[in-house]
Amino acid sequence: MVRKTEVKKVEGLRGGKGTAEVHHIVTAEELRGHGKMYAKVVLAPHSSVGYHQHVGDTEPYYILSGHGVFIDNDGSRIPVGPEDVCIIECGQSHGMENNSDEELVMMALVYNE
């Protein structure tokens, strides 16, 4: 099977600010109970993914392009850019901010612990 990704524009993703485009690569149904999302996420300039907790699942981010600030579980703010990997373990919280004038593009996979 070959198909196109489903693209959704989301305002205030996970309580963040601004706009994100979520390019769903594999749907929750296609993950067959192993996870919720595999997607390319494009954060518009000056947008963010709100600080939120993962319960029962985990999520790595892989930064493809652009620069941002990863807010880790302990509240630390870590600058990130291309080829950085942000690991969020089950039970942890995190967020992502794009404070730049360019898009921040990353891959996100939410899978069960």
C-alpha positions in Angstrom: 0.0 0.0 0.0 1.1 3.5 -0.8 -0.7 6.6 0.4 0.0 10.3 1.2 0.4 11.6 4.7 -2.5 13.2 6.5 -1.6 16.8 7.3 -3.4 18.7 10.1 -2.8 22.3 11.2 -3.1 22.5 14.9 -3.3 25.8 16.9 -1.8 25.6 20.4 -0.5 22.0 20.2 -0.6 20.4 23.6 -1.3 23.9 25.1 1.5 25.6 23.3 1.3 28.8 21.3 1.1 29.4 17.5 0.6 26.9 14.7 2.0 23.4 14.1 1.6 21.2 11.1 1.4 17.6 12.0 2.1 15.3 9.0 0.8 11.9 10.2 3.0 9.2 8.6 1.6 6.2 10.4 -1.8 6.5 12.0 -2.7 5.2 15.5 -4.7 2.4 13.8 -1.7 1.4 11.6 0.4 1.2 14.8 -2.0 -1.5 15.9 -2.0 -0.7 19.6 1.8 -0.2 19.9 1.6 3.5 19.9 -0.3 6.7 19.1 1.6 8.7 16.5 4.5 8.7 14.1 4.7 12.1 12.5 6.7 14.9 11.1 5.9 18.1 13.1 6.6 21.5 11.6 6.5 24.3 14.2 5.9 27.7 12.7 8.2 30.5 13.8 7.5 31.6 17.4 5.3 28.6 18.1 5.6 25.8 20.7 4.5 22.4 21.8 3.1 23.0 25.3 4.7 21.3 28.4 2.9 18.0 28.9 3.3 14.6 30.6 3.5 11.2 29.0 1.7 8.5 31.0 1.9 4.9 29.6 3.9 6.0 26.6 7.2 7.6 25.6 8.2 9.9 22.8 11.5 10.7 21.1 11.9 13.8 18.9 14.5 13.9 16.1 15.2 17.4 14.8 15.5 17.6 11.0 15.9 21.3 10.5 15.7 24.6 12.4 16.5 25.4 15.9 14.5 25.5 19.1 14.5 25.0 22.9 13.6 21.6 24.4 12.1 21.9 27.9 13.1 18.8 29.7 11.4 17.0 32.6 13.4 18.9 35.2 12.4 22.2 33.6 15.9 22.8 32.1 15.9 24.5 28.7 18.2 23.0 26.2 19.0 24.5 22.8 18.4 22.0 20.0 19.1 21.8 16.2 19.5 19.4 13.3 20.3 15.8 14.2 19.6 16.3 18.0 17.5 13.6 19.6 15.3 14.5 22.6 14.2 11.5 24.7 11.0 11.7 26.8 10.6 8.7 29.1 7.3 7.3 30.4 6.0 9.5 33.2 8.1 12.5 32.2 7.0 15.9 31.0 8.4 18.0 28.2 7.8 20.8 25.7 9.4 22.4 22.6 9.7 26.1 21.6 10.6 27.6 18.3 11.7 31.1 19.2 13.3 31.7 15.8 12.1 33.3 12.5 12.4 29.9 10.7 10.4 26.7 10.8 11.5 23.9 13.2 11.0 20.5 11.7 11.1 17.3 13.7 10.0 13.7 13.7 7.9 12.5 16.7 7.1 8.9 17.6 4.7 8.2 20.5 4.9 4.6 21.4 3.7 2.4 24.4 6.1 1.8 27.3 
